[in-house]
């Protein structure tokens, strides 16, 4: 996110994996994230990868397990901090080897997290941004702020078309919608308003929908559903929603070491509005309507 005056931006980015099924709602703290990626996981579900760099949150969760896709997102953040709760050993091995991140899991660092007594396991692990960032500073004193993931401009792009309502589906039981509310988009999850524990509605200045591919990881969940890997290198179609409008183009990222770029159909950079950004990673046969 483009920082506001007075925000502490001279710190590493902190990413956390957040539950995104109905049992995990209402969530806490994700309204303070600068960027949120919604990624595909097993069984037609999604999970959130929330990035905190400008803002802080005293309570964040429910924190859930990592996926192989996280390594590619963490590489966008330089040398970040990553908080999660559990993962397949193949996943943790890949994330440790490829992400360049300082890792804190509930399993290995239980004192940095707490369980809420009013929620069922495993949907009850919480922490704070300060707790994980303080622990990271003690573990690695070389951590520093990342370069911005996106480019920003307060002016709406030329040629953008009106787009007041956005509807996405990943499966017959996982959906999201965004509605323009005059200055930002507000979110609906699985047919109900996405309202957090502090009663704030999830909102965003930008909603970016990336058409992606997935590949098989060879990993399955407890009931046999395959765990996909969201492929975040290469290129694909992108829709950038901001100011109640949409610009269509391509996302490009040649390799894990390269930045993510968005370009319109003429090849010009698509710039985002200053503010919170949600990135919806949408593989086929998922649908987008607006």
RAGIPE-V384538 format. One record per residue. PHI is phi in whole degrees, 0 to 359 (none if undefined). NEAR is the number of other ideal C-beta (glycine too) atoms within 10 Angstrom. Layout:
phi=PHI near=NEAR
phi=PHI near=NEAR
This chain:
phi=none near=24
phi=289 near=19
phi=292 near=16
phi=263 near=11
phi=301 near=4
phi=91 near=6
phi=281 near=14
phi=275 near=11
phi=257 near=17
phi=273 near=8
phi=208 near=19
phi=292 near=23
phi=285 near=26
phi=244 near=28
phi=250 near=29
phi=224 near=26
phi=272 near=26
phi=238 near=24
phi=304 near=23
phi=218 near=25
phi=251 near=18
phi=301 near=13
phi=295 near=11
phi=269 near=20
phi=262 near=17
phi=284 near=15
phi=274 near=24
phi=235 near=21
phi=85 near=25
phi=287 near=23
phi=288 near=21
phi=263 near=20
phi=286 near=29
phi=281 near=22
phi=224 near=26
phi=233 near=23
phi=262 near=26
phi=257 near=23
phi=251 near=27
phi=278 near=24
phi=234 near=22
phi=289 near=18
phi=71 near=15
phi=76 near=14
phi=260 near=17
phi=231 near=22
phi=220 near=22
phi=257 near=19
phi=242 near=26
phi=261 near=26
phi=248 near=24
phi=248 near=28
phi=225 near=24
phi=262 near=19
phi=251 near=18
phi=235 near=16
phi=220 near=21
phi=283 near=14
phi=214 near=17
phi=227 near=27
phi=161 near=29
phi=292 near=26
phi=278 near=28
phi=234 near=24
phi=279 near=21
phi=281 near=27
phi=224 near=27
phi=301 near=23
phi=300 near=28
phi=295 near=27
phi=302 near=22
phi=292 near=20
phi=287 near=25
phi=297 near=25
phi=294 near=23
phi=287 near=23
phi=251 near=23
phi=75 near=16
phi=239 near=19
phi=267 near=25
phi=246 near=26
phi=228 near=27
phi=249 near=33
phi=204 near=26
phi=231 near=25
phi=82 near=17
phi=177 near=22
phi=302 near=18
phi=299 near=8
phi=295 near=13
phi=293 near=22
phi=297 near=19
phi=297 near=12
phi=293 near=20
phi=297 near=22
phi=297 near=14
phi=281 near=9
phi=251 near=15
phi=275 near=22
phi=64 near=15
phi=253 near=27
phi=275 near=20
phi=257 near=20
phi=229 near=23
phi=252 near=22
phi=301 near=22
phi=298 near=12
phi=266 near=10
phi=223 near=16
phi=300 near=12
phi=291 near=8
phi=273 near=17
phi=231 near=22
phi=216 near=16
phi=256 near=16
phi=278 near=15
phi=285 near=6
phi=264 near=5
phi=230 near=16
phi=284 near=10
phi=290 near=8
phi=260 near=17
phi=266 near=19
phi=224 near=19
phi=266 near=25
phi=226 near=22
phi=203 near=25
phi=231 near=20
phi=295 near=24
phi=297 near=12
phi=301 near=19
phi=287 near=24
phi=291 near=19
phi=297 near=12
phi=296 near=18
phi=293 near=24
phi=296 near=14
phi=290 near=7
phi=279 near=13
phi=213 near=13
phi=280 near=8
phi=268 near=6
phi=298 near=20
phi=213 near=11
phi=292 near=18
phi=276 near=17
phi=287 near=8
phi=300 near=17
phi=288 near=20
phi=240 near=21
phi=258 near=13
phi=233 near=16
phi=203 near=14
phi=288 near=10
phi=274 near=8
phi=294 near=14
phi=293 near=20
phi=293 near=8
phi=80 near=12
phi=289 near=18
phi=259 near=9
phi=299 near=11
phi=207 near=21
phi=274 near=14
phi=226 near=15
phi=233 near=22
phi=229 near=14
phi=233 near=20
phi=228 near=17
phi=256 near=22
phi=201 near=13
phi=293 near=7
phi=235 near=12
phi=228 near=21
phi=213 near=17
phi=213 near=23
phi=217 near=20
phi=230 near=26
phi=233 near=16
phi=289 near=19
phi=246 near=12
phi=101 near=6
phi=225 near=11
phi=195 near=21
phi=266 near=25
phi=248 near=17
phi=254 near=20
phi=240 near=19
phi=238 near=21
phi=51 near=14
phi=90 near=9
phi=235 near=9
phi=305 near=12
phi=274 near=22
phi=249 near=18
phi=269 near=17
phi=297 near=15
phi=272 near=13
phi=74 near=7
phi=281 near=13
phi=279 near=14
phi=296 near=23
phi=218 near=18
phi=206 near=23
phi=283 near=20
phi=230 near=23
phi=238 near=27
phi=252 near=23
phi=250 near=25
phi=252 near=23
phi=280 near=18
phi=237 near=24
phi=253 near=14
phi=236 near=17
phi=227 near=11
phi=283 near=10
phi=263 near=18
phi=80 near=11
phi=259 near=18
phi=232 near=13
phi=279 near=13
phi=296 near=6
phi=252 near=7
phi=95 near=8
phi=287 near=14
phi=291 near=14
phi=265 near=21
phi=279 near=21
phi=251 near=23
phi=285 near=23
phi=276 near=16
phi=245 near=23
phi=235 near=16
phi=103 near=12
phi=202 near=14
phi=184 near=17
phi=286 near=14
phi=222 near=23
phi=239 near=22
phi=249 near=27
phi=258 near=27
phi=202 near=28
phi=57 near=19
phi=72 near=18
phi=226 near=16
phi=225 near=19
phi=239 near=23
phi=256 near=16
phi=190 near=20
phi=231 near=17
phi=261 near=23
phi=220 near=16
phi=203 near=20
phi=298 near=11
phi=204 near=8
phi=297 near=15
phi=277 near=8
phi=267 near=12
phi=287 near=14
phi=270 near=19
phi=234 near=17
phi=240 near=21
phi=230 near=16
phi=277 near=18
phi=290 near=10
phi=265 near=7
phi=95 near=8
phi=279 near=14
phi=297 near=13
phi=267 near=23
phi=258 near=19
phi=267 near=25
phi=286 near=22
phi=303 near=16
phi=135 near=18
phi=292 near=24
phi=236 near=25
phi=251 near=25
phi=247 near=26
phi=264 near=24
phi=270 near=24
phi=239 near=24
phi=275 near=17
phi=288 near=9
phi=268 near=8
phi=303 near=20
phi=239 near=11
phi=230 near=14
phi=227 near=9
phi=206 near=17
